[in-house]
Amino acid sequence: MFLGLVLVIVGVFAVVSIYLYFNQKNMMFYPTKDLAVTPGDINIAFEDVFIDTSDRARLHAWYVQPQTESKKVVLFCHGNAGNISHRLETVEFLYNRGVNVLIFDYRGYGRSTGEPDEDGLYADATACYEWLKQGRGFSPDSIYIFGRSLGGAVAIELATKVPCAALIVESSFTTAAEMADKIFPILPTRLLLKYEFRSIDKIDRVNCPLLVTHSPDDDLVPFEMGRALFERANEPKEFVELFGGHNDRGYINSPPYVEAFKRLFATTQ
């Protein structure tokens, strides 16, 4: 009877592990196609942009310019779910700071073609960075790379490869493996994972001003991961403690958050 119970447990364990291995793309990436709203719905003028990547994906993005001309631009890399239409709070926040914004959908998200994977997301961010340089004439020292959650890993990877004005990492994680350990603590996730997103091993190769933000109340990505990224990073750097859960945005107009961005944007003329 005991042996039978053990075999059942092992069988269930194996089935769950196999399921996770073959379905992890659907668990890592949650794209939606329909755009719920646009910046125009909150009275912000915008331009629909399509950007081709080096491996022939075609990305959809919104380019937003402030009312007063600015030489600064934020390249925003969003999280793993939804699409750019679910990030209007961030678009509005940055617009109100008087900077240009390029917010794009990864391959397979929104109106972008292709299927998402780790290398593909890195290629997508690189293509958008190059578009800002070559298509709009921004100098590297006026491009701010901003990534939230999964987008933090994408932003960190990009900032290790290209020069930029600064890097912003919000509510992000150390590695995909450590996140998987948190979500599935009894499974051999490190043997099953196809994706790495090893931000903790990359962030000390970033050589630009850094702003890391994270909430102790984050119910998805542990606060300690944000602190670990910050501690590993080079100076100059700043850490801002947020409040609320992972998908809450109540902090977005709080004085500490606003002032941190003001200081960061002062790094270029």
N, C-alpha and C positions, 0 to 999 in steps of 0.2 A: 504493500500500500504506500509506504514511504517512497519507494523507488518510482512508483507510478506518479506520485505528486511531483517528484523532482523532474521527471521527464516532461510532465505537463508544463512546469515552470520554464524549463529550458526551451521547450517548443514555442511557448508564447514569447519568450525573450528573443528567440531567433526570428520569429515572424515579425515582431515589432521592429527589430533591427533591420531586417530586409526591407520592410516597408519604408522606414526612414531613409535608407540608402537610396532607394529608387525614386523617392518622392521629395527629396530635400530641396530641389529647385522650387517646387511649389510651396515649400515651407519657408524658404529664404526670401523669395520674391513674391509680392502680392500686387501685381499691377492691375489697374483698372483702365478701361479704354475711354469711357465717356467723360468728357470734361463737364464738371458740374457748374462752374462759373468761370468768368474771365476777369482780368483786372478792370475791364470796362464796366463791369457790374458794380464796382466801387469807385467809379469815376476816375480811374487811372488810365491814361492813354497808353497803349502798348502796340507792339509790332509782332505779328506772327513770323517766326523765323524757322527755316529748315536748314539743318547742318548735316553735311555728309561726313561719315567717319572713314578712317583708313581701310576698314574692312567692309565698306559698302552698306552700313546701316544708315538710315536717314532719320535724324532726330528732330523732334518738334520742340520749339522753345518760345518763350516770350521775352522780348527785349523791352525794358521799361526805362524811360529817360525822365529825370526830374524836371521840374518847371524851370529851375535855374541850371544852366549848363555846368557840368561837372566833369573833371578828368578822371574821377574814380569810378570803378565798376566792381560790383560783387557778382561772382560766379557762384550760384547756389546749387548744391547737390542735395537732393531731398532723400528721405528715408525709403524704406523697402515697400511701402504700401501706397495704393492710390495712384495719384499723378499730380502734375503741377497745379491743377485746379484746386487741390486741397491745401495749398500753401499760401493763400492770399494774405493771411496775417503777416507772414514774413515779407512778402512783396510790399505790402503797405508800410510795414515798419521801415524797411530799407529806403523806400521812396520818400518817406518823411524825413529820413536822415540826409536827403539831398544827393544821393548817389545813383548812378546807373545800375541796372540789375539785369542779369541774364539768368533766367531760371529755365531749366531744360528737363525733359523727360528722358530717362534711360531707354535704351532699346527695349521694345515690348511694352512700354508704358504709354498710356495716352495715345497720341497720334504718331508715335515713333515706331519704326519698323523693327523687325528682328526679335530675338529672344534674349532675355537677360542672363548673364553669367558674370563671374568675377572679372575676368579679363575684358569682357565687353564693356562693363561699367567703367573700367579704367580708361578704355579707348574712347568712350563717350565723353568723359570729362576732358580728356586731352583735346578732342576735336573742338569742343566748345571754347576752351582756352585759346586754341589757335585761331578760331573764328574771331574772338575778341581782338586779338593782335592784328591779324591780317585783314579781316573784314571790316573792323571798326577803328583800327589804328590805335588801340590802347597799348601803352608801354607796359612791360611786365611789372614795373614798380608802381603801377596804378591799379593792378588787378588783385582783388581780395578774394580768396578762395574760402567758401563757407560750406560746411557739411554738417547735416544733422543726422543723428542715429546711424544707419547704414551709410548715409552720405558722408559722415565723418571719416569713415574708412576710405571712401573714394577720394575725399579732399586731401587726406594725409598722403595717400599714394601720389596724387598729382603734385603736391607741394614738395615731394622728394625729387621730382623729375624736372620741374620748371621753376624759374624765379617768379616771385610774386611780392606784393606789398605786405601781405599778412595772411595768416591762416586762422580760421575760426572753426572750432570743433565743439559741437553741441550735443549733449546727451548721447555720446557714442561709447563704443566698447573697445576692449583691448584686442581680442581675437575672436573669430567665429567659434573656435574650439571652446574657449572659456564660456561663451554665451550658451553653447550647446550643453556644456556640463551643468550649467545652472538650470536649464529647462528640462534636461533629461539626465538627472544625476546618476541613475543606475545603469545607464547604457554605455557601451564603449564608443562614445561619439567621436573620439579622436581617430578611431580606425575607420569610421564610416564617412566622415566629412569629405566632400569634394571641394569645398570652398575654405579659404584660409583667412583672408582679410586680417592679416597680422599687423595691425596698427601699432601695437606696443613695440614691435621690432623695427618700426620705420620712423617713428616720430622723432627720434634723436638725430635723424638725418635731415630734418627740416631746419633751415637756416633763415628764418624770417620771424618777425614778431608773431606771437601766438596768443590767442584768447581761447580758453577752454571754459565751457559752462556746463553745469550739471546740477540736478536736483537731488537732495537726500531722499526725497519722496518718490523718486522714479520707481515705478512699479514694473518696469521691464528690464532696463539696463542698470545694473547696480551702480550706485554713486561712487563706490570704490574704484570702478573701472575708469571713470572720468578723472579721478584723482591720480590714478596710476599713470595715465597718459600724460597728465600735467607734470608729475614728478619726473618722468623720464625725459621730458622735452628740454631743449636748450633755452637759455635766456635770449632775448627778453620775452617774458610770458606773464600772463595774468589769469587768475582763476576767479570766476564769478559763480556764486552759489545761487541756483534758481529755487523755485518752489513749485509744488504740484507734481502730478503724475507725468509719465513719459509723453503723453499726447496732449497735456494741458498747455495752454499758452497764456495763462494769467500773468506771467512774469514779463510779458513781452514789452510792456511800456512802464515797467517798474524803474525807479531812478537808478539803482545799481547797474541794471542791464543797459539802459540808455546811455549812461555815462561811460560805461566800458567801451561801447561802440564809438562814442565821440572821441575818446582817447585814441582808439585804434585808427580811426579815419584821419586823425591828425598826423599820422606817420607819412603822409604825402601831401603835397601842396594842391 
